Amino acid sequence: MYLEVEDNANCEQSVFIRFREQGVPRRVKRVRLYDRRTVGEWCWITGLQADVPTGICPAWAQQVEDSGAGLVWLVWGGIWGIRLKPVDNTDQWDLDSPLQWGEPYLQLADARDIDFDDEAGLTAHNAESESSS
């Protein structure tokens, strides 16, 4: 799979990377990150295709091979990357909020740090893929 994120208002880092897929993509509701708190912090996550609110799209996780880390969970969104906020933040998604931040993508080592939205799951991803073909 190829992951492309443009330089944009959500994240200033553009990327174009290839990964070898090792599983099917699954929709994601939340992720646990350790960047801000050593005990971990659950965060809501969404993908972005463009400015909010019209550019909001699902976030996905898929197991992939990483040349330096072995098998990891790649978490991605749209061409504008992903947007995160702590789970106690009930504000709407907002690019100007200091309590939210954007990333091009995440690589997580442990599936226990991902809250999958299995009800939406693979079926929704396949429908989106087929409609964009």
SVG drawing of the C-alpha trace seen along z (x, -y; Angstrom):
<svg xmlns="http://www.w3.org/2000/svg" viewBox="-22 -28 37 38">
<polyline fill="none" stroke="black" stroke-width="0.4" points="0.0,0.0 1.1,-3.6 0.4,-6.3 0.4,-9.9 -0.3,-13.0 0.0,-16.5 1.4,-19.4 -1.7,-21.1 -3.3,-23.0 -3.7,-19.8 0.0,-18.7 2.9,-20.4 4.7,-17.2 4.1,-15.7 4.8,-12.0 4.7,-9.4 5.6,-6.0 5.1,-2.4 4.3,0.4 3.8,4.1 0.4,5.0 0.1,7.9 -3.6,7.7 -6.9,6.1 -7.7,2.5 -10.0,1.9 -11.8,-1.3 -10.5,-3.0 -12.4,-5.1 -9.6,-5.7 -5.9,-5.2 -3.7,-5.1 -0.6,-7.3 2.4,-7.6 3.8,-10.9 2.3,-13.2 1.8,-10.8 4.0,-7.9 1.0,-5.9 -0.7,-6.4 -3.6,-8.6 -6.7,-7.5 -7.5,-9.9 -10.3,-10.2 -9.1,-10.0 -10.5,-11.0 -9.1,-11.2 -9.1,-14.3 -9.4,-14.8 -9.7,-18.6 -10.7,-21.3 -13.1,-20.5 -16.0,-19.8 -16.5,-18.7 -13.2,-16.9 -13.7,-14.5 -13.3,-10.9 -12.6,-7.6 -9.3,-6.6 -8.0,-3.2 -5.5,-0.8 -3.8,2.1 -0.9,4.4 2.1,3.7 5.8,4.5 8.1,1.7 11.8,2.2 13.0,0.9 10.3,2.1 9.0,5.4 5.2,5.7 3.4,2.6 -0.1,1.2 -0.2,-1.7 -2.9,-4.2 -3.9,-6.6 -6.7,-8.8 -7.1,-11.0 -4.8,-13.1 -4.6,-15.6 -3.6,-12.9 -5.2,-12.2 -6.5,-14.5 -6.4,-13.6 -7.9,-14.9 -8.0,-13.4 -11.1,-11.4 -12.2,-13.9 -12.3,-16.7 -15.9,-16.9 -15.3,-19.8 -16.0,-19.4 -13.0,-18.8 -11.3,-22.1 -8.0,-22.9 -7.5,-25.9 -8.0,-24.1 -4.9,-24.0 -6.3,-20.8 -6.2,-18.9 -3.3,-18.1 -2.6,-16.5 -0.2,-13.8 0.4,-12.4 0.0,-8.9 0.9,-6.7 2.8,-3.5 1.7,-1.5 3.3,1.7 0.4,3.1 -3.2,3.7 -4.3,3.1 -3.5,-0.6 -6.2,-0.7 -10.0,-0.8 -11.3,0.7 -14.8,-0.2 -15.6,3.3 -19.2,2.5 -18.1,0.2 -15.0,2.4 -13.9,3.8 -17.3,3.6 -17.3,-0.2 -13.7,-0.3 -14.5,2.0 -17.5,-0.2 -15.4,-3.3 -12.6,-1.6 -15.1,-0.4 -16.9,-3.8 -13.5,-5.5 -12.5,-3.0"/>
</svg>
